[in-house]
Amino acid sequence: MADERVVAALDIGTSTVTASIADYNDDGELEIIGLGTAPSHGLRRGVVINIEATLSSVAAAVEAAEQMAGREIGSVVTGIAGGHIEGINSRGVVAVTGKGREITSDDVERVIDAAKAVVIPMDREVIHVIPQEFIVDEQGGIKNPLDMIGVRLEAEVHIITGSVTSAQNLVKCVNRAGFKVSDIVLESLAAGRAVLTEDERDLGVMLIDLGGGTTDILIYREGAPYYTSVLPVGGAQVTGDLSIMLKTPTESAEQIKHEAGCCYLPLVESGEPVIIQGVGGRPPASISREEICGIVQPRMNEIFSMIREKVEPKGYLRHLGAGIVLTGGGALLPGAVELAQEVFETTARIGQPGNLGGIGAVYQNPEYSTVIGLALHAAAKGQSAPVIEREPSGFFQGVRSWLRNFFE
């Protein structure tokens, strides 16, 4: 049998679990050949609270992707999110020790180690350490200092940490579903890889990933991440508001949100009726789309306002030359772009993965930004997995604490 290799990714969200499988074509280009989704059970606000329910959802999503791709996979790169995620900026300084004061990879590793030597609680671990810039003898803005001549080397880095137990429970779910975790990646970083352009990262951009249980925030400046945060609110809260106010089950409220929801009143035509199915034998009721917008818009406005309150005191809004990029399932809600532009007073757009070939337009949707970004991350890091017969591992295999490759 030929040594056939594929890349598999898994996005375990609060409302949906999504798996993707990619392969390399004859030209060596990555193509998405399989995509599978399953309703997510067992997570609350991005964190596993029921392992059995979560592993069932994981198995169902991966099986659907395998059937579409005609492949079986043994390992996956998995995304992590949740309110436990925190990002901090740090700086390290070392003396250059290379021959002739030439900066070597050892110097770079030492300065990164110095920068990440921050005190974090025992119940947290480092997930990523991402260099923002290097400074050689007070000359800043350097992305790769290798082979430069200098005496003093400094590094500014963005450190992303998360709960140890949250990561362990995530890996345990995947392992018990019969797969190994090759890497864990922050979901907003993955989504950013799929939907942001290099120019946007350089100019300054804020990515807002509107998920079911969480809203992920990631700010890029000069090509590197400077701010990471996760809000424990998302589309599920919008659905909950509709369910309560319209006195209808959650499933019905979700359908109404998708079919008639809007979060920006000027886009709604006056007098548009929406039929709400009756509960317990009651007759259906009619409500205007304006009234639905009156329920949805305040919650979405609250989410955007919470984000603004977090980032404005830090001065980041002044550096968003490329504005806002909305992604995730919540970005599909009509009016989201217009409302974001109003709240943040800057330009906004919807971000979705580009065409990587394979199954084409199926995955070119904001809902799949994270899982496609995870596949791109795995491919960039050489984490493709051999096609093998699956053997359930059943044991925690460990989590990589930080990126091995410092240069994105």
N, C-alpha and C positions, 0 to 999 in steps of 0.2 A: 504494500500500500504506500502511495506517495505521502511525503511529509507535508500534509495539507494543514494550514494554520488559519485560524479565525480569531476575531476579536469580539468578545462578549461583554456587554454592559448591563447593569441593573440599577434602575431608579425606583427605590422603595418609598413611595409617597404616602401621604395620609389618606388620600382618597383612591389612588390608583397605583398599582405596581406595573412598571413597564420594563421590558427587556428588549435589547437589540443585539443582532449578530451581524458582524461585518466581515468581509473577505477582501483579499487583494485581487484585482483583475490582472490580465496579462501584461498591462503596462505598469504594474506595481502600485496602482492607485486604489485607495480604500473605497469599497462600495458597501452600502447597507443592503443586506440580502434577507434579513428577517426582523420582524417586529411583533412583539406580543404584549398584550395588556390583560390585566385582571383586576377586579375590584379589590381594594386594599382593606383588609380586616386585621386589626391587632395593633394599629398605630394611633397615637393621639398627639397631634401637633408635632409630627415628625419623629416621635420617639416610640420605640417598641414597648407595648404594654402587655401583649399577648403573643408569646413566641409561636405557639401551635397555629394560631390563626394567620400570623404573618408568613410562616414558612409555607403554608398551603397556597397563599396568594403568590408567593415567589415561584413555587413550583408550577403553578398554572400559567403565569406570564412567560416563564422560560420555555415551557413546553410549547406554547403557541408560537413563540419565536423560532424554536427548533423546527416545528412543522413547516413554517413558511420558508425557512432557509434550507431545509433538507439536510441539516447538520445536527450533531449532538455535541454539546460543549461540556467541559469539565470545570472551568474556572471563569470567574467574572470580576470586573472592576465595579465596585459598588459606590454609590453616592451616600453622603451623610448630611443631615440637616437637623433642625430642631433648635429650640430656644437655648440649649446649653452651649451652642457655638459662640465663640468669642474671638475677635481679632485684635491684636495689639501691634504697635510699631516699636521697633527696637534698633539700637545701634551698637556695633562692635568695632574695636580698634586693635590692630596688631602692628608690630614692626616687621618689615619685609626681611626675610632671612635668606632668600635665594641668592645664588651666585651672581655677583655684579649688581645686586639689588634688583634683579629681574623677578617680577611677580610670577610665582608658579601656582599650580593647582593646590599645592599644600598650603600656601599662604591664603588662598581663597577659602579653603576648608576651615582653616584656623579662625579667620575673621568671621565666617558664618557661625562657627561654634561659639565665638565670643558674643556675637549679636543675639544668639538664641539662649544665652545663659541668663534667663530671667526666672524669677521665682514664681511658680504656679502651684496651686493647691495639689495635694496628693491624689485627689479624685479626678484630676484632669490630666490630659496628655496632649503633646504637640502633634497636630495632624499635618500641617504644612509649614515650611519656612521658605518664604519667597523673597528673593532679593529685589529691592526697589532700585537702588543705585549703589555704586561703589565710588569712593573718594580716595584719590591718590595724591598725597601731599597737598591737601586742601583743594584739589581740582575735582569738582563734583560732576554729576551727570554721566558717569561712565557705566555702561551696561556690562562690559566684559573686560576686566583689567589684566587678563593673562598676557604675559610677555612685556607688559609695560615696565618702565624703570621707576622706582620710587623707594622712599624710606618708610613712610607711614601709610598703611592701608586701612580704610574704614569701610564699613558696609552698613547700609540701612536696609532693614528687612521687615516684612510683614509676617507675623507669627499667628497662625490659626490654631486654636486649642478647642478641645471638646471633652465631654464627659467620658471617662474610661469605661464605665458600665454601659453607657449608651452604645459605644462602638462595639463592645464585646457582645451585647445582645444582638446587634445588627449582624455581626459575623456569625454568631451562633445560629441565627435563623437561616442564613444562606447555607451554612455547612449542613444543617439538619435537613435542608431541602435537597441535599446531594451535590453541592457545588463548593469549590474552594474560592476564597476571596483573594485575588492577586494584589489588590490595592483598594484603599478607601480614599475617596476624593470629596472635598466639599462641593455640594451640588451647585452652588452659585458660581464657583470657579469653572465647573464643567459647562454650565449653561452659557457662561460668558465666552468660553472657547468656541461654542457652536454659533453664537449669534452676533458677537461684537467684531467689528473690523479693527485692523491695526491702527488706522487713522483715529477711530473713536477712542481707543485706549490711550493714544498719545495726546489727544486733545483734552481728555477728561470726560468721563461718562459714568452715569450711575445706572447699574443694572438692577431692576426690580423684578424678582421672580415671584409671581403671584400663584402660590400653590393652594391646595385644599385646606391644609391645617397650619401652614406657616407662610410668611412672606420673607424671602431672602433678599438682602441688600448687599451690593458689592460696588465699590467706587474705585475706578481706575484713574490714575494721574500719571502722565509721562510714561505710559506703557506698563505700569505696574499697579497692583492692588494696594490701596492705602486704607481702606475701611471695609470691614466685614461685620454684618450683624444679621440676626434672624428675629423676626417678630412672631410671637405665638398666635397670630391671627391670619386668616385667609378666606378663601371662597366658602368654606364651611360655615363661617359666621354669617355671610350674606344669605346662604340657604336657610340657616336657622332663623334669621330675622323674617324671611318670607314665610316660613312655616308657622311661626308664632302669630304674625300679623294677619295672615290670610286664613289661619286655623285649618291648615292642610298638612298632610303627612310630609315628611322630609323628602321622600321620593318625588312626590308631586311638586313640591317647592323647587327641587333641583331642575325638574323639567320646565317649570315656568321660567326659572332663571335663564336657562339655555334658549328657550324659544321666544320669550318676550322681555327678558331683562335688559335694562339699559341703566347706565350710571351717570348720564349727562342729559338733563331735562331738555335743553334746546334741540336735541336730536329726535325727540319724541313727537309724533303727530298727535294733535289734540283729538280726543274722543276715540282713540283706537281701543276696541274692546278685547278683553282676554277672558276666556272661560276657565273657571276653576271647578274641578270635579268635586262633587259633594262627598262627604264622609258619613259612613254609617247609614246609608240609604237616603241621605238628604239630597235634595235636587241640586244640580250645578248652579254656580253663581257667576255673575259677570262683574268684572272690574276693569277700569281703564288702565292702559299701559302707563299713563302718567302717574297713577297711584302706585303702581309697581316700582316705577323709577323713584318715587318718593320714599320707598322703603330701601331700595338698593343704594341709591346715591349717597345718603348719609354715612352708611357703613364704609363704602369705598373711599369717601372723602376722609373719614376718620383714619383709615389705614394709611393713606397718603400723608395726612397731617402728622401722624405718629412718626413716619419716616423723616419728614421735614424737621420735626422737633429734635430728632436724634442727630441729624447731620449738620443742621444750620449752625449750632453753637461752635462746631469744629471748623467752620469756614469753608467746608468743601463745596457748597453750592456755588461759590464764586469761581470754581475751577472746572465747571462742567461745560466745556466748550462744545462738546457733542451732545449735550442734553441728557435725556432720559431714554432708556430702552426697556420696554415692558415685555416680559415673556412669561411662560407658564400658562396653565389653563385659564387663569383669571384675566389674562391679557385679551382673551377672545370676547370678553363682555363689551358690547357696544358702548362707546362713550369713554372707555378707560383712557385712551390717549388724550382726548380733549380735557377730561377731568385732571389728568396728571399735568398737562400743560398749564392749567389754571392754578393748581395748587403750588407747583414748583416754579411757575413763571419762567419757563424755558421750553425748548422744543422737546418733543417726545415722538417715539415711533414704536411699532411692534416688532420684536425680534423673533425670527424663526430660523431653523437650520437651512443652509443652502442645499443645493442639489448635489449629492455625492454619488449619484448613479444608483444602480441596483433597482430597488423597488420604487425609486423616484419620489413622486409627490406625496406618497403616503405619510412620510415622516416630516415633510416640510410644513410643520405646524408648531406653534409655540408650546403646545403640550409636551412635545418630544424634545425640546431643547436640551434638557439635562441628560437624557439617556444617549442622545447623539453626541453631546459634548464628552460624556464619559468614554464613548468608543474612540473619539478623536484623541482624548488624553491617553488612553491605553495604547493606541497605535503610535503616538509620539514617543512614548516611553518604552516601546518595544515589548509591551505586555500582552502580545497575542498568545493564545492558548491552543495547544494541540487538540485536535479532535480525538476524543477518547471515549471509551465506555465509562459511564458514570458509576462511581462507587460511593455511596453515602459515607461521608467522613464521620459525622456525629460528634466531632470534637472541635473545640476552639483552636484555630490555627494561628492566632496572633494577628496583630495589625501593624502595618508599617507606620512608624511614628512621623516621618517626614519624607519629603521628596528626595530621592537619591541624586537626581540631576538638578543642579541649582539654576541652570539657565533655561528659561522657557523658550 
